[in-house]
Amino acid sequence: MFQQDQDIFDILLGSISEGVIVVDSHQNIVEVNDATEKMFGYNKGELIKQPLDTLIPKNHHKEHQTHFKSFMKQQERRQMGQGRDIFGVRKDGSVFPVEAGLNPFSIYGEKYVMALVIDISTRKEQEQKIKSLNENLEEKISKRTYELKNMVLELEAENKKRVKAEKEAKLALKKEKDLNELKSRFLSLVSHEFKTPLSGILTSAILLSKYKLTEQQEKRDKHIKTISDKVHYLNNILNDFLTMEKLEKGKIKYSPTTFKLSKVVNEVVYNANMLLKEGQKINYPKDIDSYSLYQDEKIVELALSNLIHNAVKYSSENTEINISITQDDTKTVFKVKDNGIGIPQEDQKNIFNRYFRAKNALLTQGTGIGLNIVKDHMENLSGKVYFDSTEQKGTVFTIELPNSAKS
């Protein structure tokens, strides 16, 4: 079980292009990804158990110790680009500028810090180029004041270059900032969404070993189910990450077939019934045996499952989820209506963005990936997904798909 968890964690670290370093409270390195080893010039596994000072220039060691102790005491996440300039040192002794986002967390009572590290040598070179350009411009102005006509013409030309360079630099910095924020949110999500089920798995495994009598089988079954459910949950998250990567790289291959809608609906509702809270009920059409689609059956099932599971998750006990399906000569329309918490108006514009979660859903388990995946799949299949929602009243999600996939 624990090896499987480690394998999942290793896959996630390996998918991150920036350097990831995890250190304990004693500043010993306990985990790094491939990008870190490549950045600092080390072979696989060489950095594990090494002091963090290995990656910091000697003349910065004392200063780093002070900052690290202060950071561990405050335990506040620090985003990239905040605070002082920092430097790293490669295995060959060469020093280079870096930026690091810091994320403190605790597991089983032990404190750790996860750092997301990027090499900013190229950016520093660009900033120096801009600075040199400005200095050069000022020098030319001071020397050629007496040549008014030529000075004006040259100033205009140089000013255009500077404006263009500054505009490009600002755009690059904004993109870098947005990427850093996305990476920090990703690391926070991974830390939260994996830590909670892993703690549950460990607790159930410990308790399971205590029930050794035959008459305690019911208690054993309860903890076995807990372990199984949480492993499935982690597996689903991993599948979402892998699907997201394939969608980004255009590696998803769709396999359209002709299938009965009733088959998919019955399967989705059957699985969703396992998740219902006390008094919840799913109403769905029973008279759709004549409805067929020529689409990728698995993708249609995935999209419908996501919407129905969300309806169950974000609705309270003793409520109903209503599914309606209509079909004409060209398209099929699915509607999933709930009476749940709804989506706040100010959050609705971002609801399909990756990792985004509405403010009233933050305490409910989730990754903010599912709807983004559904939207990408629907667009790839020439369909669309949209919603209408009122906070505290409920939400209606709608999927529209052409009856026949493009050949």
N, C-alpha and C positions, 0 to 999 in steps of 0.2 A: 504493500500500500504506500509506504513512504518513498520507495523508489519511483513509483508512478508520479507522486507529487513532485519529486525532484526533476523527473523527466519533463513534466509540464513547465516547471520553472525555468529549466535550461532552454526549452524551445522558445519561451517568451523572451529571455535575455538574448538569445541568438538572433531574434527578429528585429532587435533595436540596432539601428545603424550608428548611434552615438555610443560613447563609452559609458558603461554602468559599473560602479564600484560600490560594494557593500562592506562597511567596516563595523567592528564591534566597539563597545565603550572604551576599550583599551587601544583603539586606533590600529587594530590588526585587520588586515584584509581577509574577509571570509568568502567573498565571491566577486568575480569579474566576468565580463562577457568578452567575446572574440574581438570586438571593436576596441576595447581598452588595451588588450594585449598587443594589438597591431599598432595602436596610437603610440604606445610607450616602448615598442620594440622588444617585447618579451615573448617567449615561447609559451605554449599551452601549459597552464598550471604553475608557472614559475612564481607568480605573484601571490598565490594563496598562502596565508599565514605570515606574509611579510608585513612589517610595519608600514603604515601609510607614508611615513617620511621617505620611503624608498622612491616615491614618485614626486617628491618635493625638493627643489634645490636647497643645498645645505644652508645658504645664507638666509633662507626663509623659514627654517625649522622652528626657531624660537618664537617668531611672530605667529606661525601656524598653531603652535601649541596653545598660545593664549586665546586665539580665535576659536579653536576647537572646544576648549573647556567652556568658554562663554556660550557657544552654540548648544552644547549638551545640557548646560544648565537651563537655558531658556526653552529648548525643545520647540523651536518655531521653524516651519518650513521656509526656506529661502529660495526664491526663484532665480533663474539665470540672469546675469547682468547687474545684479544688485551688490553694492558694496565695493570693496577694494579690487585692484588688479591682482590676479594670481597667476602663478607659473607652474609648469610641470617639467620634470627632467626625465629624458629617455634613458634607456639602458646604456646607450653609448655616451651619456653625459651631456648631450645637447639639451639646452633649455628652450622652452617655447611657451607662449601665452595661452591660457585656457580660460574657459568659463565653466562654472559648476553650479547646478541646482541641487539643493540639499533637501532631503525628505527624511525626517526622523521617524522611527517606528519601533515598536516593541513586540517581541514574540516570546511567550512563555516566561515573562519577567525579565528578559534580557533586552537591553537597549542597543539599537543599531542605527546607522545612518546610511541611506542609499543616495549616492551622488550620481547625477547625470552630467557627464563631462564632454565638452567639445573643444577641438583645437581651433583657435581663432586667429592663427597666424595670418591667413589670407585676408581676413577682415582688417587686422592691424596694418597690413601692408597697404590696403586700400585707403584707410584713414590717413596714413603717412603720405600717400600720393596726393590726397586732397589738400593736406596741410602744405605740402611742397608747392602745389599749384597756386595756393593762395599767397604764399610767401613770394613766389616768383612774380605773381601779378603785382603785388605791392612794390616790389623792387623796380619793376618796369615803370610803374606810375611815377615814383619818386625821381627816376633818372630822366624821364622824357616829358616832364611838365611843360617845358618851353616849346615842345613840338605839339601844340594843341590839337591840330587836325589829326596828326598821326596817332597821338595819345588816345583821342576819342575813339578812333577806328579800332585801334588795338585793344583798348579797354572793353569795347563792346564785344569784340571777338573772344577775349579772355573771359569776360563775364558770362557769355553764353556757355563756354566750356565749364565754368565753375557751377553754374546753375544746373547744367545737365549732369555733372558729376555728383553734385549734392542731391539732386533728385533721385539718381540711380542708387546712391548710398542710402538715402532714407528709405527707398523702396526695399532694398536688400535688408536693411536693419529691421523693417517692419515684418518682412517675411520670416526673418530669423526669430524675431520675438514671438510671432504667432506659432512657429514650429516649436519653440521652447515651451510655450504655454501648453501646447497640445501634448508634448512629451511628458511634461510634469503632471498633467491631468491623467495621462495614461499610466504613469508609475503609481500615482495615488490610487487609481482605480484597481490596478493589479494588486496593490498591497491590501486594499480593503476587501475586494471581492474574493480573493483567495485565502486571506487570513481567517475570515469568519468560518467558512466551511471546513477548512483544515483543522481549526481548533475543535469543531464539532466532531470530526472524524477521530481525532486523537482522544477526545473525552469518551466517545462511545467505545473505542477500542480498549481503553483502560477499564471501563465499567464491564465490558463484555467478558473480560478475563475473570471477573469476580463471580459470575454466575455459572457454577460448575454442576449444580444438581439438576437432575432430570426435570423436576417440577418447575424449574426456573427457565424452561425453554421459551415461554412467552416473553420474558424480559430479554432473553438473548435475541429473539426475533426482532424485538423493537429496536435494539441497538444495531443489529445487522441492517435493518431497513434504513436507519438514519445514515449509516456509512454509505450504503448503496445510493440513496437519494443525493447525498452531497457529492459523491464521486460523479454521478450523472450530471449534476449541476456544473461541476468544474469542467467536465468533458464538453458540455454544451458551450461554455464560455470559450474554451479552446477552439471548438469547431467554428464559433462565430468569428474569432480572430483570424483563423485560416481562411474562412469564406471571404472576409473583408479584404484580406491580402490578395486573394485570387480575383476579386472584383476590381480592385485597383489596377492589377496588372493585365486585366482582360483575359484571364485564363479560364474563366467559367465557360464550359461547353454545355449548352442546353440540348436536351433530348426530347423533342416533342412526340407525343403519342396521343391517340384518341382514347379517352377514358370517360366513364360516367361520373358526373359530379356527385351523385349520391354516395358513391364509394369513398371519395375523399372526405366529404362532409361527415359521414358516419364515423370514419376513422379518427378525424380530428376531434369530434365531440366526445367520442368514447375516451380518448386520452385526456381531454380537458376535464371530464367528469371526475377523474382521479384527484384533481386539484381543487375542487369546489369547497368553499367554506360552508359552515353550518347554515342551512336554509337557502343556499344559492341554487339557482336552476338555470339551465340553458334551453331556450326554445329555438328550434330550428325547423325548416320546412321539410316535410316528409313526402311531398308530391313533386319531386324533381328527378324522377327516374328517366324522364325523357330528355334531360339536359346532358349534353356531352360537350367536351372541349378537345381541341387539338393543340395542346400546350405541353410544357414539361410538368408532369404530374407531381413530382417531388417538390418543385418550387412553389406550385400552387398550394400544396399541403403545408409547406413551411410558412408561407405568407399568412394563410388563414389561421394556422396554429398560433403564430405570434400575436395576431390581433385578439384572438379569443383568450389566450393566456393572460394578456395584458388586461383585458376586461375583467377576468376573474380576480387578478392580483390587485387591481386598483378599485374594486368594488367591495362594499362591506357585506356582512352576513345578511341573509334573508332578502337578497336582491335577485333580479332576473337579468340574464344576458340574452338578447334577442338577435338571431341571425336571419337575414332575409336574402334571397337570391332571385334575381330576375335575368332573363335572357331574351334577346331579340335576334334578328338575322345576322348581326355583325359582332355584338359584344355581350359579355356576361358581367353582371354587377353584383358584388358581394357587399353586404352592409352588416357591421357588427356594432350593436348598440348596447351600452351599459348605463347603469345609474350610479356610477362611481364618483370619485373625487373631482373629475374633470381636469382640464388643463388651464392654468391661469392665462389670461389674455396676453400678458407681456411675454410669456414663454412660448406661445404658439408658433411664432415665426422660426424658432430654432428646434422644434420638436423632432425634425428628421435629421438634424446634424449629429455627427458621430460623437459619442460620449456625453451628449447633452441630456440632462435630466431636469424635469420641471421642479421648481422649488418645493412644491407640496408632495413630491415623490422621493425626496432624498433619503428618507428613513426606511423606504421599502427596497428590498434587495433587487439589484439590477445593474446593467453595465452601460445602458444608453447606446447600444450597438444595434439591437434588433430592428428597430424601425428604419434605421439607415440602410441596413441590408435589404429589407423589404422594398424600400424605395428604389434602390439600385436595380434589384431584380425586375421590378415592374417596368422600369424604364427600358431595360434591356429587352423585355418581352413586348415592347410597344404598348404597355399599359400604364396605369397611374394609380397612385394611392393618395387620398386626402381625407380630411376629417372636419367635423363641426363639433365644438365643445363649449360647455359652460361650466365654470368652476362650481363645485358642490352639487351639480345637477347631473352631469354625465357626459358621455362622448359617443359620437357615431363615426367609426372609421369606414371608409368606402374604398373598395378595390374595383377597378374597371380593367377588363382584359379582352382583347379581341378573341373571337371564338376559334380562330385559326392562326397558328404561328407563321411567321414569314418563312418561306422556304429558302 
